[in-house]
């Protein structure tokens, strides 16, 4: 059994053709299919101010409960060991962090924090070495150093690498670390003892008696918990649900405030979440709109969201539903519990906080700022505003005297918010000093309603990969309605997993999309446009574009005339992908990473384009090889796979610094499998303008069995500082955030399949018909084989034929006109998830007139 190395240009689905009856029993065996999904390049102009963190596929989970063991490793570099905090202070701060997260989670999370010294004593272990030098593995070195002060890896959940001096805090993907014979996967953050913009007001106004400014560290622990919870699965990440637009929520981000109703609740639709379930559902009320009649007013007493839920009988939040996944939230905020730390101490202001939520939008949350609705002349968002200079300084003084300055004041007693479009009024009418509750009157009238079209984006359930369940291909090569990768729609009503079929080159394929209407009224006269990446085979990047491949409208699909509220329509266009033959390897299927894009035009009455655009990655195409003579059988099992990540340090010309890229791996490979990224390093340093292809090699065990599915997820990310557009320019230094982003990577899906073979055992011309007899091994009754007939003048005709129980199939074709010369016949079988595809070609010498 040979184990050839597959390069990115190699064939990665291996299917052999046989011209003489197929392989022997000895030749038939298991093959390895590799589905490689490159992660799209992200340029420096990142839209979301967030530490984007991706996990391998899996379903969304509730927020972490129980014990979370966190180690703070206080690093000393060989040339930088001037610490702001003693070990005793950090230990005290660990207790404060534990108390804070216990309050934030309503007692559901037990954060256990331990502190260890991590001295890096070698002369070369300088700060510059790790941050602007060769990029050695700081996390692993810190873990190894901390074992000398008692660190035990077993059972550890997360690590904070705490460096002296100033820097921007960030969190990256989970990593494996090793110490004392133990290997452990840990969430990990890189924090600094000093804050980039100063550590709070003079005089030691810090979160607790430790006088440690752990505000930003709490934010990073929040990111660790999101990763550990499984709530940020590859794109479902909602770590900053409003893109830093709020100064009142930990993740969005007040440092370190409580979270919002949205952040502490499970999503209604989709899978985006922050800390789902930490706020008991019984503490969140709902006030739907009346379906008819006069407006209805309802009174609510709301306890602060940061009050322990078990200590109050009152509601702690409201949802005012508008459409599925679209609602307003109402919550009370006071300087108690998790809102009692930091500035003031405590949050900037007390009162009622309102959010507008559209769960399928990006970002999903928009704060409803009181200064836009209460007589202060609107919120200050531009430096040109004449009030901007009065906003310098920040803190609770600004919130009290200048409510139009960021972070904007909350709604106070006597304030009213009105949403005329959805006929909603929220009035704050009182506050009870004894119970600490705010009295709110919500008035709702009949909503006029509107449609909202939606296509599930990629990185969502059920795959959590660079695919969406709402876009799939149905290839004619195995018959319409037959899918290589499972049923579409799936039995549970979802569209299903994967691509449906591999697109068949040179043959018609139906590109489907499921368009949902999650609004409250029918969506009428819907138009859907389809595009394919151009050129095919390169994915999407700075040098690629899109080609239109068709559109669907009510003229061809009556269901698009009016998609009912809560309903959907499945529509398609026909697409025949054409590929330069020189780019098609000698195999039935070949790696050819391409993308399809679907965009839904705005329907009459829609108020948002959120959810109108979706894309699907296609990594394999069904080949059209064999018309030039076919290929012989060369048995080989691919137990070694190689891919690569293309990294480029092509940031702003003003940024001439080297840049560290962090390499992270995770997955579900079988026992005995080995993988390696580059030379095994976890951090790669690139000079400005430098490009590098980083090889990823996977070696599978020789005795791996067929019918298995595995995955290796490799990502490369980097950290940089960017100006935060959510914080207005108020005449002071720009507000900046440190962010980590995955900028490249590859997901290697490995399917082990049984080898197949197909043959054309006899071809002839008789009675003005071409006859094709063939056999598929193994015999699979009912499977569809495509037989192509290529005329002497180059015109292709295709028939679909059904396989019998013994694997045989037969087809006849009457040419539209007699031609002298050689016809070529080809048989294509697309395979299944457990059996490889196959193709074969023969010549049929036909001279009907000569």
NORPEBEL-V799155 format. One record per run of one state. SS is the DSSP state (A for helix, B for strand, O for the rest). FROM is the first residue (numbers start at 1). LEN is the number of residues. If there is no record, write none. Layout:
ss=SS from=FROM len=LEN
ss=SS from=FROM len=LEN
//
This chain:
ss=O from=1 len=4
ss=B from=5 len=2
ss=O from=7 len=23
ss=B from=30 len=10
ss=O from=40 len=26
ss=B from=66 len=12
ss=O from=78 len=2
ss=B from=80 len=1
ss=O from=81 len=6
ss=A from=87 len=18
ss=O from=105 len=4
ss=B from=109 len=11
ss=O from=120 len=7
ss=A from=127 len=5
ss=O from=132 len=6
ss=A from=138 len=12
ss=O from=150 len=8
ss=B from=158 len=9
ss=O from=167 len=3
ss=B from=170 len=10
ss=O from=180 len=2
ss=B from=182 len=13
ss=O from=195 len=20
ss=A from=215 len=15
ss=O from=230 len=3
ss=A from=233 len=3
ss=O from=236 len=1
ss=B from=237 len=1
ss=O from=238 len=23
ss=A from=261 len=4
ss=O from=265 len=8
ss=B from=273 len=1
ss=O from=274 len=7
ss=A from=281 len=3
ss=B from=284 len=3
ss=O from=287 len=9
ss=B from=296 len=7
ss=O from=303 len=1
ss=B from=304 len=1
ss=O from=305 len=4
ss=A from=309 len=3
ss=O from=312 len=3
ss=B from=315 len=1
ss=O from=316 len=1
ss=B from=317 len=7
ss=O from=324 len=2
ss=B from=326 len=8
ss=O from=334 len=3
ss=A from=337 len=3
ss=O from=340 len=11
ss=B from=351 len=8
ss=O from=359 len=6
ss=B from=365 len=4
ss=O from=369 len=1
ss=A from=370 len=3
ss=O from=373 len=15
ss=A from=388 len=4
ss=O from=392 len=3
ss=A from=395 len=7
ss=O from=402 len=9
ss=B from=411 len=1
ss=O from=412 len=4
ss=B from=416 len=4
ss=O from=420 len=4
ss=B from=424 len=8
ss=O from=432 len=6
ss=B from=438 len=7
ss=O from=445 len=8
ss=B from=453 len=2
ss=O from=455 len=16
ss=B from=471 len=5
ss=A from=476 len=3
ss=O from=479 len=21
ss=B from=500 len=1
ss=O from=501 len=2
ss=B from=503 len=2
ss=O from=505 len=4
ss=B from=509 len=9
ss=O from=518 len=5
ss=B from=523 len=2
ss=O from=525 len=3
ss=B from=528 len=7
ss=O from=535 len=10
ss=B from=545 len=8
ss=O from=553 len=5
ss=A from=558 len=4
ss=B from=562 len=2
ss=O from=564 len=4
ss=B from=568 len=8
ss=O from=576 len=5
ss=A from=581 len=3
ss=O from=584 len=5
ss=B from=589 len=12
ss=O from=601 len=12
ss=B from=613 len=10
ss=O from=623 len=17
ss=B from=640 len=9
ss=O from=649 len=10
ss=B from=659 len=9
ss=O from=668 len=6
ss=B from=674 len=4
ss=O from=678 len=5
ss=B from=683 len=4
ss=O from=687 len=4
ss=B from=691 len=9
ss=O from=700 len=9
ss=B from=709 len=15
ss=O from=724 len=12
ss=B from=736 len=19
ss=O from=755 len=2
ss=B from=757 len=10
ss=O from=767 len=2
ss=B from=769 len=9
ss=O from=778 len=6
ss=B from=784 len=7
ss=O from=791 len=5
ss=B from=796 len=7
ss=O from=803 len=5
ss=B from=808 len=6
ss=O from=814 len=6
ss=B from=820 len=10
ss=O from=830 len=5
ss=B from=835 len=1
ss=O from=836 len=2
ss=B from=838 len=10
ss=O from=848 len=3
//
